[in-house]
Amino acid sequence: MTTNGSGMTPPRLPGPRRPAPRAEKPRTEKPRTEKHRTEKRPMQLATDETAVGSWLRGLRLSGFSFVMMGILVLAVVALAPNVRTYAEQRQQIDALSASVADQQAAVDKLKDERERWNDRTYVTTQARARLSYVMPGDISFLVINDTGQAVAGASDNAPVSTAIQDTDVDWVDSVFRSVMTAGLAPQEAAQ
């Protein structure tokens, strides 16, 4: 007997049970006759049963199974709208993230452009290329159609007239009449 300091022995746990040895009965073999040779087999009835029908008939459902299926159906009904909302919001977030990335790229491009315009050499180059400006003392040559071929898009090949054209309308008189008509108009028409 052992003690653990409290003066009591701990309870003893039961061990695994072993089956008691059985005394074997001596076998006596009987000669088999024709009467004993008949085998018993279950008789199969002729039915028009399908594989699905036999599977459904083989299911054993308890009350617990029905309760768990009911809880599962309620969970799906309760969570389906939230999952749909979550998926829509994730799509919106992804679209907005892509939009932010595109806008950030555009901002970076514009910042680079601004930095280039702060460079004096770039500004000088752009003024020469776009506006045909030159520095004081430089000589600028502008070559137009140096190949001698017709310019693409110029479809009017009529010769230029050297005669001066006169119009039959006296433009000074026309302007004077227009000013007088506008100044002498009744006040009601002006309002």
VMD Tcl script that draws the C-alpha trace (Angstrom):
set ca {
  {0.00 0.00 0.00}
  {1.31 3.39 -0.97}
  {0.41 6.78 0.32}
  {0.56 10.08 -1.44}
  {0.96 12.31 1.57}
  {-2.71 12.63 2.39}
  {-2.97 9.28 4.01}
  {-5.23 7.85 1.34}
  {-4.51 5.58 -1.52}
  {-5.55 6.61 -5.00}
  {-8.36 4.62 -6.54}
  {-7.37 1.81 -8.82}
  {-8.48 2.02 -12.42}
  {-9.98 -1.07 -13.94}
  {-7.87 -2.74 -16.62}
  {-9.10 -4.00 -19.95}
  {-11.30 -7.03 -19.76}
  {-10.07 -10.20 -21.23}
  {-12.45 -12.86 -22.33}
  {-12.37 -15.97 -20.25}
  {-10.91 -18.95 -22.00}
  {-13.58 -21.24 -23.35}
  {-13.43 -24.87 -23.36}
  {-13.75 -26.11 -26.87}
  {-16.41 -28.63 -27.58}
  {-15.29 -31.57 -29.49}
  {-16.68 -31.58 -32.97}
  {-18.43 -34.52 -34.17}
  {-18.73 -34.77 -37.84}
  {-21.94 -36.08 -39.18}
  {-22.07 -37.54 -42.58}
  {-23.78 -35.26 -45.01}
  {-26.76 -36.57 -46.74}
  {-28.86 -35.23 -49.54}
  {-31.29 -33.68 -47.09}
  {-28.63 -31.52 -45.50}
  {-27.18 -30.31 -48.80}
  {-29.93 -27.87 -49.52}
  {-28.70 -24.37 -49.19}
  {-30.85 -21.53 -48.03}
  {-30.59 -18.50 -50.25}
  {-32.69 -15.37 -50.04}
  {-35.13 -15.24 -52.86}
  {-34.99 -12.14 -55.01}
  {-38.34 -10.72 -55.97}
  {-38.85 -9.37 -59.44}
  {-39.18 -5.60 -59.12}
  {-38.67 -2.66 -61.41}
  {-36.34 -0.92 -58.96}
  {-33.78 1.63 -60.12}
  {-30.39 2.33 -58.58}
  {-31.59 5.67 -57.21}
  {-34.68 4.07 -55.68}
  {-32.63 1.40 -53.92}
  {-30.19 4.07 -52.66}
  {-33.01 6.20 -51.27}
  {-34.62 3.18 -49.63}
  {-31.29 2.35 -48.02}
  {-31.03 5.74 -46.27}
  {-31.68 5.68 -42.58}
  {-32.61 9.12 -41.29}
  {-33.08 9.89 -37.65}
  {-34.58 12.89 -35.90}
  {-31.11 14.31 -35.32}
  {-30.42 14.13 -39.07}
  {-33.59 16.07 -39.82}
  {-32.72 18.73 -37.22}
  {-29.20 19.12 -38.62}
  {-30.53 19.38 -42.20}
  {-33.02 22.03 -41.03}
  {-30.24 24.02 -39.35}
  {-28.13 23.72 -42.50}
  {-30.98 25.00 -44.70}
  {-31.63 27.92 -42.32}
  {-27.92 28.79 -42.32}
  {-27.86 28.83 -46.12}
  {-31.00 31.00 -46.27}
  {-29.59 33.41 -43.65}
  {-26.09 33.66 -45.13}
  {-26.84 33.70 -48.87}
  {-27.76 37.44 -49.07}
  {-24.70 38.38 -47.02}
  {-22.39 36.31 -49.21}
  {-23.88 37.91 -52.34}
  {-23.40 41.39 -50.84}
  {-19.84 40.50 -49.88}
  {-19.07 39.31 -53.42}
  {-20.55 42.49 -54.96}
  {-18.56 44.68 -52.58}
  {-15.35 42.80 -53.38}
  {-15.99 43.40 -57.10}
  {-16.55 47.10 -56.44}
  {-13.38 47.29 -54.35}
  {-11.38 45.58 -57.09}
  {-12.80 47.95 -59.74}
  {-12.05 51.00 -57.59}
  {-8.54 49.72 -56.86}
  {-7.90 49.36 -60.59}
  {-9.27 52.88 -61.12}
  {-6.99 54.26 -58.39}
  {-4.00 52.50 -59.97}
  {-4.85 54.00 -63.39}
  {-5.25 57.47 -61.90}
  {-1.98 57.11 -59.99}
  {-0.22 56.18 -63.24}
  {-1.73 59.26 -64.93}
  {-0.61 61.48 -62.02}
  {2.91 60.06 -62.23}
  {2.98 60.71 -65.98}
  {1.84 64.31 -65.46}
  {4.46 64.82 -62.73}
  {7.15 63.60 -65.13}
  {5.81 65.96 -67.79}
  {5.91 68.87 -65.33}
  {9.49 68.04 -64.38}
  {10.45 68.05 -68.06}
  {8.89 71.50 -68.53}
  {11.03 72.77 -65.64}
  {14.12 71.97 -67.72}
  {15.25 74.97 -69.83}
  {16.61 72.80 -72.62}
  {13.30 70.94 -73.01}
  {11.37 74.21 -73.17}
  {13.75 75.57 -75.82}
  {13.42 72.37 -77.87}
  {9.62 72.45 -77.68}
  {9.50 76.14 -78.68}
  {11.63 75.43 -81.74}
  {9.69 72.33 -82.76}
  {6.12 73.45 -82.07}
  {6.21 77.22 -82.59}
  {9.20 77.58 -84.95}
  {10.91 79.99 -82.55}
  {14.64 80.65 -82.84}
  {17.17 82.17 -80.50}
  {18.30 85.74 -81.24}
  {20.99 85.65 -83.89}
  {19.97 82.23 -85.25}
  {18.73 81.85 -88.81}
  {15.71 79.65 -89.35}
  {14.90 77.90 -92.60}
  {11.42 76.52 -93.15}
  {11.27 73.95 -95.95}
  {7.85 73.27 -97.39}
  {7.41 70.35 -99.77}
  {11.04 69.83 -100.61}
  {10.35 66.69 -102.64}
  {8.60 68.48 -105.50}
  {5.67 66.09 -105.36}
  {2.08 67.16 -104.82}
  {1.07 67.49 -101.20}
  {-1.28 64.75 -100.07}
  {-4.79 66.09 -99.65}
  {-4.33 68.99 -102.09}
  {-6.98 68.16 -104.67}
  {-7.43 71.66 -106.15}
  {-4.84 71.98 -108.93}
  {-6.41 75.05 -110.62}
  {-3.93 77.77 -111.57}
  {-3.82 80.90 -109.45}
  {-5.48 83.91 -111.12}
  {-3.48 87.08 -111.57}
  {-6.54 89.29 -112.19}
  {-7.95 91.41 -109.36}
  {-11.61 90.90 -108.75}
  {-13.95 93.80 -107.99}
  {-17.25 93.47 -106.19}
  {-20.32 95.49 -107.08}
  {-21.15 96.22 -103.42}
  {-19.81 99.37 -101.76}
  {-18.72 98.05 -98.38}
  {-18.42 101.48 -96.74}
  {-22.02 102.30 -97.58}
  {-23.12 98.84 -96.34}
  {-21.41 99.32 -92.95}
  {-22.90 102.84 -92.56}
  {-26.43 101.56 -93.23}
  {-26.00 98.71 -90.74}
  {-24.84 101.07 -87.96}
  {-27.68 103.54 -88.61}
  {-30.29 100.76 -88.62}
  {-29.05 99.40 -85.32}
  {-28.86 102.86 -83.68}
  {-32.28 104.09 -84.85}
  {-34.19 100.91 -84.04}
  {-37.21 101.31 -81.70}
  {-36.60 100.63 -77.99}
  {-39.21 97.84 -77.87}
  {-37.31 95.74 -80.36}
  {-34.09 96.18 -78.41}
  {-35.65 94.87 -75.22}
}
mol new
graphics top color blue
foreach p $ca { graphics top sphere $p radius 0.5 }
foreach p [lrange $ca 0 end-1] q [lrange $ca 1 end] { graphics top cylinder $p $q radius 0.2 }
display resetview
